[in-house]
Amino acid sequence: MAKEGTPSSLPIIPFPHRAEVFSSWLARLAARYDLRADHLAVHAGYPLRGARELDCYLLNQADRALVDMTGLSHRSIKTMRCARPQARLWVRDHPVWCRQCVREDLLKGDEPWERRVWRTGATVFCEHHRRLLEEVCPRCNKIDKGCLFLSDKGRMQPLCAVKGDKISLWGRAPDDQLPWGLTADRTMLRCVKALSMDLSRSLVGQTLRAQWRGVSRERCLTTIVEELTLMILITINHLPKPQPPLCWMLEQPDWKASFRYTPAMLPVSLAASIIVLASVILSDHQFLEERIFWDPSGCQIACELLTPESYVMWLHPKVRSWGRQIVTAPFGL
């Protein structure tokens, strides 16, 4: 039963975890009644756009209906959102997870649930276990099939949507393989954690905790990382076909002009490498305790020191001057 708010009209209410994202809690609530989260969302008055879309959108009338149904406070439901609607392109369309976090959920007798930070492209490593997030089902080796977070017998279960059976998470996790010879050592993870935290704060309109190159009132941190992402994708000749969410497209006067590539649209390993590069070149790399090397040419013979200067020289000639403007910009205020 709910622990707060007014008496609910539903008899069984799973209380949301502190770091849980809205669609995850809604899926757990729907599972208690053998429903899908999308169906429960429509019953509460949300438009039929998919429960995961609701992680970015505040719909006050439907939220109030959900308050009456569950007894939770309006604030509890509101704080489960992970970004503002204008930041929708920074929100992943498919689930990612930390294997160790899900293991701990199961060991506690709980069910798998999704953290808010997992939904945003700003997060690529688990903050607690310092491991690269996973997106490939260990059972069917597929992405974006809904595996690991499926309803069965009134609860969410670690099931494979393709094979139809349970997923074992007790085996050895995949190695954290990053492109360009980058490694997730302690120094690198410290840089990434600082950038991921401030990107997440920027997505919800909060003040940044650190200073980053080029950040100003006119240019926010997310915009700069979007630019760096595009530079890298051009350099490696990897430009995914734009597939923005329909609800986001309908809200834009010109969606093609508003579209931006973000790490949320990329495989986790590639997104992680982009966040790693951005965390180093946008921060004051001179104060890193250890030197960070990388292998941008892929020759695996001699790695070079990762600095703003070496990053710029690696870029495609057509975007090199653009990259130089960013890495020589003053730190934000």
PLY file of the C-alpha trace (Angstrom):
ply
format ascii 1.0
element vertex 333
property float x
property float y
property float z
element edge 332
property int vertex1
property int vertex2
end_header
0.00 0.00 0.00
1.02 3.58 -0.50
2.79 5.24 2.42
1.80 8.81 1.75
-0.93 11.06 0.36
-4.67 10.44 0.35
-6.37 7.02 0.44
-6.01 5.30 -2.91
-8.66 3.73 -5.13
-6.31 0.87 -6.09
-5.76 -1.76 -3.38
-2.13 -2.65 -4.20
0.37 0.16 -4.74
4.14 -0.47 -5.02
5.93 2.43 -3.40
8.38 4.12 -5.82
12.07 3.81 -5.14
13.88 7.06 -4.48
15.85 6.99 -7.76
13.19 5.28 -9.90
12.03 6.70 -13.22
8.31 7.25 -13.77
7.75 4.63 -16.50
9.45 1.95 -14.36
7.19 2.59 -11.39
4.13 2.74 -13.68
5.13 -0.64 -15.17
5.46 -2.14 -11.67
2.07 -0.71 -10.71
0.46 -2.10 -13.87
2.07 -5.50 -13.27
0.11 -5.86 -10.01
-3.05 -6.00 -12.11
-1.67 -7.94 -15.10
-1.76 -4.81 -17.23
0.79 -3.11 -19.42
2.07 0.32 -18.39
0.67 1.83 -21.60
-2.84 0.59 -20.77
-2.72 1.91 -17.22
-1.43 5.27 -18.50
-4.41 5.59 -20.86
-6.78 4.68 -18.01
-5.26 7.50 -15.92
-5.84 9.97 -18.76
-2.42 10.17 -20.38
-2.39 10.33 -24.19
-1.60 7.09 -26.01
2.05 7.80 -26.76
3.76 5.07 -24.74
4.56 5.04 -21.03
8.26 5.75 -21.60
7.37 9.06 -23.24
5.88 10.17 -19.93
9.34 10.27 -18.35
9.76 13.75 -19.86
6.26 15.18 -19.86
4.31 16.70 -16.98
0.57 16.35 -17.62
-1.05 17.86 -14.56
-4.60 16.59 -15.09
-3.48 12.99 -15.65
-0.97 13.26 -12.81
-3.79 14.32 -10.49
-5.84 11.32 -11.63
-2.89 9.08 -10.81
-2.61 10.75 -7.39
-6.25 9.82 -6.71
-5.69 6.25 -7.95
-2.54 5.58 -5.93
-2.55 7.91 -2.94
0.95 9.15 -3.76
1.64 12.85 -3.54
1.82 14.95 -6.68
5.41 15.79 -5.81
6.39 12.11 -5.68
5.01 11.54 -9.17
6.58 14.71 -10.52
10.09 13.98 -9.22
10.19 10.63 -11.05
10.54 12.48 -14.37
14.10 12.48 -15.76
14.15 15.50 -18.08
12.16 18.41 -19.44
10.19 17.99 -22.70
12.67 20.13 -24.65
15.42 17.71 -23.62
13.57 14.68 -25.03
16.37 13.92 -27.51
18.66 13.26 -24.53
16.42 10.45 -23.25
17.04 6.88 -24.40
14.25 5.06 -26.19
15.37 1.64 -24.98
16.33 0.33 -21.53
19.90 0.12 -20.29
20.98 -1.24 -16.93
23.75 -2.02 -14.52
23.94 -5.79 -14.02
25.15 -5.46 -10.44
22.32 -3.08 -9.51
19.70 -5.50 -10.86
21.41 -8.38 -9.05
21.17 -6.47 -5.78
17.48 -5.77 -6.42
16.84 -9.49 -6.83
18.93 -10.46 -3.80
16.82 -8.11 -1.67
13.71 -9.96 -2.83
12.71 -6.98 -4.93
11.95 -6.81 -8.64
14.02 -5.19 -11.41
13.42 -1.45 -11.66
14.94 1.30 -13.80
16.86 4.22 -12.35
16.20 7.75 -13.65
19.84 8.26 -14.53
19.80 5.19 -16.80
17.27 6.86 -19.07
19.43 9.83 -20.01
22.30 9.77 -22.48
24.32 11.73 -19.94
24.87 8.52 -17.94
27.05 5.77 -19.40
28.64 4.25 -16.28
26.99 3.07 -13.07
27.93 5.54 -10.37
27.93 2.88 -7.65
29.69 -0.01 -9.38
31.79 1.92 -11.91
30.81 -0.37 -14.75
29.65 0.47 -18.25
25.88 0.22 -18.54
24.53 -2.70 -20.56
21.90 -2.67 -23.30
22.26 -6.11 -24.91
20.10 -8.89 -23.46
22.37 -11.66 -22.11
19.84 -14.26 -23.32
18.96 -13.24 -26.90
21.79 -10.75 -27.59
19.31 -8.17 -28.87
18.67 -4.51 -28.02
15.39 -2.68 -27.48
13.14 -5.73 -27.16
12.03 -4.92 -23.62
14.07 -7.71 -22.09
14.84 -7.82 -18.36
11.88 -5.65 -17.34
8.80 -7.75 -18.13
5.62 -8.35 -16.16
4.79 -11.85 -14.96
2.48 -13.02 -12.17
1.96 -9.57 -10.71
5.60 -8.45 -10.61
8.38 -7.33 -12.90
10.71 -10.20 -13.73
14.14 -10.54 -15.43
12.68 -12.21 -18.52
13.75 -12.31 -22.17
11.06 -10.95 -24.46
12.45 -12.90 -27.43
13.22 -16.31 -25.90
10.42 -16.15 -23.37
12.43 -17.45 -20.42
14.40 -16.09 -17.48
17.62 -14.13 -17.87
20.59 -15.15 -15.77
22.55 -12.19 -14.47
24.93 -14.18 -12.32
27.53 -14.83 -15.00
30.52 -12.63 -15.75
29.58 -9.19 -17.06
30.96 -8.14 -20.45
34.25 -6.27 -20.38
34.06 -2.48 -20.59
35.28 -2.15 -24.18
35.58 1.45 -25.38
36.65 2.61 -28.84
39.98 4.36 -29.49
41.85 2.55 -26.75
40.18 4.53 -23.95
40.02 2.84 -20.57
37.69 3.40 -17.67
40.33 3.89 -14.98
39.83 5.80 -11.76
40.91 9.16 -13.20
38.71 8.78 -16.23
35.70 7.78 -14.17
36.15 10.82 -11.94
36.03 13.12 -14.97
33.05 11.28 -16.44
31.12 11.36 -13.17
31.50 15.14 -12.90
30.35 15.71 -16.48
27.46 13.23 -16.26
26.23 14.86 -13.08
26.24 18.35 -14.59
24.66 17.16 -17.83
21.86 15.58 -15.81
21.43 18.81 -13.85
21.35 20.81 -17.07
18.60 18.56 -18.48
16.29 19.52 -15.60
17.32 23.18 -15.47
19.49 23.03 -12.34
22.73 24.94 -11.69
25.99 23.26 -12.69
28.43 22.23 -9.98
31.63 22.56 -12.02
33.08 24.85 -14.66
33.28 23.70 -18.28
34.77 25.26 -21.37
32.43 27.37 -23.48
29.46 27.28 -21.11
27.64 30.61 -20.96
24.16 32.01 -20.62
23.76 31.65 -24.37
25.30 28.18 -24.72
24.43 25.52 -22.16
26.50 22.44 -21.43
24.18 20.09 -23.29
24.51 22.19 -26.47
28.31 21.98 -26.34
28.24 18.19 -25.88
25.80 17.93 -28.79
28.30 19.81 -30.93
31.15 17.57 -29.81
29.00 14.52 -30.55
28.35 15.69 -34.11
32.04 16.42 -34.67
32.98 12.90 -33.60
30.25 11.26 -35.66
31.43 13.17 -38.75
35.03 12.20 -38.04
34.29 8.48 -37.76
31.70 8.61 -40.58
28.90 7.35 -38.38
25.76 9.46 -38.71
22.68 7.44 -37.68
19.51 8.11 -39.60
17.47 10.58 -37.53
14.50 8.88 -35.88
13.23 11.45 -33.37
10.17 10.66 -31.24
6.91 11.51 -32.94
5.54 13.53 -30.01
8.71 15.66 -30.02
8.48 16.19 -33.79
4.88 17.37 -33.54
5.89 20.05 -31.03
8.57 21.56 -33.29
7.79 24.22 -35.95
10.69 22.74 -37.96
11.90 19.48 -36.43
14.80 19.10 -38.87
16.24 22.43 -37.78
15.71 21.54 -34.11
17.16 18.04 -34.33
20.48 17.36 -32.57
22.52 14.20 -32.24
22.98 13.23 -28.59
24.74 10.33 -26.82
21.29 8.87 -26.02
20.91 7.85 -29.67
24.15 5.87 -29.83
25.35 2.45 -28.64
26.43 2.69 -25.02
30.11 1.99 -25.79
30.28 4.77 -28.38
28.28 7.14 -26.17
30.67 6.39 -23.31
33.71 7.25 -25.43
32.12 10.55 -26.45
31.33 11.42 -22.83
34.90 10.46 -21.85
36.41 12.71 -24.54
34.07 15.56 -23.62
34.83 15.24 -19.91
38.56 15.65 -20.55
38.59 18.38 -23.18
35.92 20.52 -21.49
37.58 20.37 -18.09
40.94 21.72 -16.98
42.95 18.65 -17.95
46.13 20.08 -16.40
44.83 19.19 -12.95
44.23 15.50 -13.66
46.21 13.35 -11.26
47.18 10.88 -13.98
47.79 11.27 -17.67
45.15 9.80 -19.96
46.20 8.20 -23.25
44.17 7.10 -26.23
44.53 5.52 -29.66
42.45 7.60 -32.10
44.08 6.02 -35.18
43.30 2.50 -34.02
46.80 1.29 -34.79
47.28 -0.13 -31.27
50.98 0.65 -31.46
51.56 4.00 -29.81
48.95 5.84 -27.78
49.02 9.60 -27.43
48.21 11.92 -24.58
44.56 12.95 -24.62
44.45 16.75 -24.59
42.25 19.36 -26.24
44.99 19.87 -28.82
45.32 16.18 -29.75
41.54 15.91 -29.91
41.30 18.80 -32.38
44.01 17.37 -34.63
42.15 14.05 -34.74
38.92 15.64 -35.96
37.81 15.64 -39.59
39.33 18.68 -41.37
35.86 20.11 -42.07
35.06 20.41 -38.35
38.55 21.02 -36.98
38.18 24.81 -36.70
34.81 24.31 -35.03
36.38 22.00 -32.46
39.26 24.42 -31.85
36.77 27.17 -30.98
35.26 24.97 -28.28
38.48 23.78 -26.65
39.96 27.29 -26.57
36.80 28.85 -25.12
37.00 30.16 -21.55
35.52 28.18 -18.70
31.88 28.88 -17.91
30.72 30.92 -14.98
0 1
1 2
2 3
3 4
4 5
5 6
6 7
7 8
8 9
9 10
10 11
11 12
12 13
13 14
14 15
15 16
16 17
17 18
18 19
19 20
20 21
21 22
22 23
23 24
24 25
25 26
26 27
27 28
28 29
29 30
30 31
31 32
32 33
33 34
34 35
35 36
36 37
37 38
38 39
39 40
40 41
41 42
42 43
43 44
44 45
45 46
46 47
47 48
48 49
49 50
50 51
51 52
52 53
53 54
54 55
55 56
56 57
57 58
58 59
59 60
60 61
61 62
62 63
63 64
64 65
65 66
66 67
67 68
68 69
69 70
70 71
71 72
72 73
73 74
74 75
75 76
76 77
77 78
78 79
79 80
80 81
81 82
82 83
83 84
84 85
85 86
86 87
87 88
88 89
89 90
90 91
91 92
92 93
93 94
94 95
95 96
96 97
97 98
98 99
99 100
100 101
101 102
102 103
103 104
104 105
105 106
106 107
107 108
108 109
109 110
110 111
111 112
112 113
113 114
114 115
115 116
116 117
117 118
118 119
119 120
120 121
121 122
122 123
123 124
124 125
125 126
126 127
127 128
128 129
129 130
130 131
131 132
132 133
133 134
134 135
135 136
136 137
137 138
138 139
139 140
140 141
141 142
142 143
143 144
144 145
145 146
146 147
147 148
148 149
149 150
150 151
151 152
152 153
153 154
154 155
155 156
156 157
157 158
158 159
159 160
160 161
161 162
162 163
163 164
164 165
165 166
166 167
167 168
168 169
169 170
170 171
171 172
172 173
173 174
174 175
175 176
176 177
177 178
178 179
179 180
180 181
181 182
182 183
183 184
184 185
185 186
186 187
187 188
188 189
189 190
190 191
191 192
192 193
193 194
194 195
195 196
196 197
197 198
198 199
199 200
200 201
201 202
202 203
203 204
204 205
205 206
206 207
207 208
208 209
209 210
210 211
211 212
212 213
213 214
214 215
215 216
216 217
217 218
218 219
219 220
220 221
221 222
222 223
223 224
224 225
225 226
226 227
227 228
228 229
229 230
230 231
231 232
232 233
233 234
234 235
235 236
236 237
237 238
238 239
239 240
240 241
241 242
242 243
243 244
244 245
245 246
246 247
247 248
248 249
249 250
250 251
251 252
252 253
253 254
254 255
255 256
256 257
257 258
258 259
259 260
260 261
261 262
262 263
263 264
264 265
265 266
266 267
267 268
268 269
269 270
270 271
271 272
272 273
273 274
274 275
275 276
276 277
277 278
278 279
279 280
280 281
281 282
282 283
283 284
284 285
285 286
286 287
287 288
288 289
289 290
290 291
291 292
292 293
293 294
294 295
295 296
296 297
297 298
298 299
299 300
300 301
301 302
302 303
303 304
304 305
305 306
306 307
307 308
308 309
309 310
310 311
311 312
312 313
313 314
314 315
315 316
316 317
317 318
318 319
319 320
320 321
321 322
322 323
323 324
324 325
325 326
326 327
327 328
328 329
329 330
330 331
331 332
